Amino acid sequence: MSTLQKILFPFIFLKTDDECSVSFGGEDFKGTLFKDLGLSCSGYEWEQIVNYFIYDVMPDIAEDVDYDCESGMFCIFSKNYKALKRFALAFRKVWDNETLLSIYIKKAFYTDVSELQPANPSETPKHGGGSFSALSGPTRSGKGVSSVIPTCIDGQNKIILQELL
């Protein structure tokens, strides 16, 4: 097992000659956070959360990633190794912090997207399939993490978010 795979565990990071992927069993991980919000913890719901996270924290890689999720599995893949590695390392920090993760779960499912304005109104954010269409896709404010993260985040969590950028 490589050092990167050890750092990212329980995520599975795979690299082939032409693309790489990050995956995990969607139903098995962090289910309590989902159930508390009335969600099922499927791979499709993880796709929605990750897509929101990417547009919020690192929108520059949004066009470099795609999803291939199933009800019991989350998978994100890319031909851009550096972009996917950057995502995986950043999202792993959120994964370990239940406060941040629950905020992203809530934001991905309960944000009124009309409150967020795209940086360029002519841009249509790319997103994968699954249940994400229920939100009509994320839009980005162009103002970074602080513009969409609630003020209830304590100082330690704000530091973690700043490190992600």
N, C-alpha and C positions, 0 to 999 in steps of 0.2 A: 504494500500500500504506500503510495507516494505521500510526501509531506502535505501537499495540497488536499489530498483525499482525507487525510487524518484531520486536518483543520476543519474541513467542510462537513465531516460526518455529523448527522445522518444523511446529508445530501450525498448523492452519488455523482461525481464529476467524471465524465468520460470524454476522451479526445481521440478522434480518428484523423486521418490525413486531411480531410476536407471540412470537418465540422466538429463541434463539441457540444455537450449537453450536461444539464444538471437536472437530476430527478430525485423523487422520493415518493413513498407511499402516502398519498393524500389523506386517506381516511384514518390512518394510524397515528398521525402526528398532530398534537395540539388540539385534539378533539374537544376538550372541555371548554376552551375559549369559544369555539364555534357553537357548541350546544347551548352555552349560556346566552348566545345571541340568536338562537333559533335556526342555526345553519347546520348543514350536514357534514362539512369538512371534506368535500370531494376535491378531486384534482381540478375540476372546473372552477371551484371557489378559490382554490389557491392561485389559479391563473389570474383571476380577477384581482386578488390582493397584490400579487407580484407585478401585474401590469400597472396598477395604481402606484405602487412603490417606485417602479422604474420611471414613470412619468413625473413623479414627485421629486425624486432624489437624483436621478441620472437620465434625464430625458434625451441626452445626446446618444444613448445607445438604443433607444426605443425602436429605431428602424433596423437595427442589427439583430434583433431576436425574433423568434417565432415560438409557438407553443404546440405541443402535441399531448394534451392531457386526456385522461380518461376519468371515469368516476372514482377509481381507486388509486390513481397515480397522477402526479404532477410532473411535467417535463417541459423545460425551456431549452431551446437549442439555437446555435448561431455558427456562422462561418468565421466570426470574429472572436478568436480565442481571448484576446485581451479584454474585450467588452464583457464577455460572459464570466470570465474570472473576476473582474471588478464587481460585477453584479453579485456573484456568489459570495464573495468575501464580505460585501456590505450587507447583504440580506441575512447572512449567517449571524451577524451582530444583532440584527433585529429579532431573529429567531430566538436567540438566547435571552432576550429581554421581553418578558411577557407584557409589560406596560406598553412598550413601543409596538409590539406585535398586535395587541388588542386594539391599539389606536388605528393601525393600518387596516385591520379587519373591519372595524367600524367605519373608517373613512371609505373603504372600497365598496361597502354595501349600503351605507346610510348617508353619504354625502349628497346633498342636492347639487348635482353637477351644474345646474344653471348658475350657482353662486361663483363658480370658477370660470375665469375667462382665458381663452387660449392666447398665447403670446402673439400669434398671428392669426386673425380670424379666418383666413383662407386655409389654414392648416387643418387637416383632419387626422387626428392621432390614429396610428395603426394599433390594432389590438387583435388578439387571437379570438377564436370561437368561444364555445362554451357559453356559460351564462352571463358573460360580460356584457352582451348586448342589452341586457336588462337595464343597464345604466347609460346606454348610448355611448359608451366609451368614456375614457377620462379626458379631461381637458386640462391644460396646464396654465398656471398663472404667470409663469415666467419670473416669479419672485423667489423661487426656491422653497426649501422645506419650511421655513418659518411662516410662510404665508398660508399653509394648509394644516400645520400641526397645531392642535389646540393649546391654549396657554396653560392648561392643567399639567403639562409635562414639567417635571422637576428639573433642577439644574443638571444632575447627573445624566438624565436622558437627553437633554439638549446637547450636552457634550458628545454623547454617542452619535447623535444625528449629525452634528457638525463634522465628526470624524468620517462619516460616510461620504461626505461630499468631496 
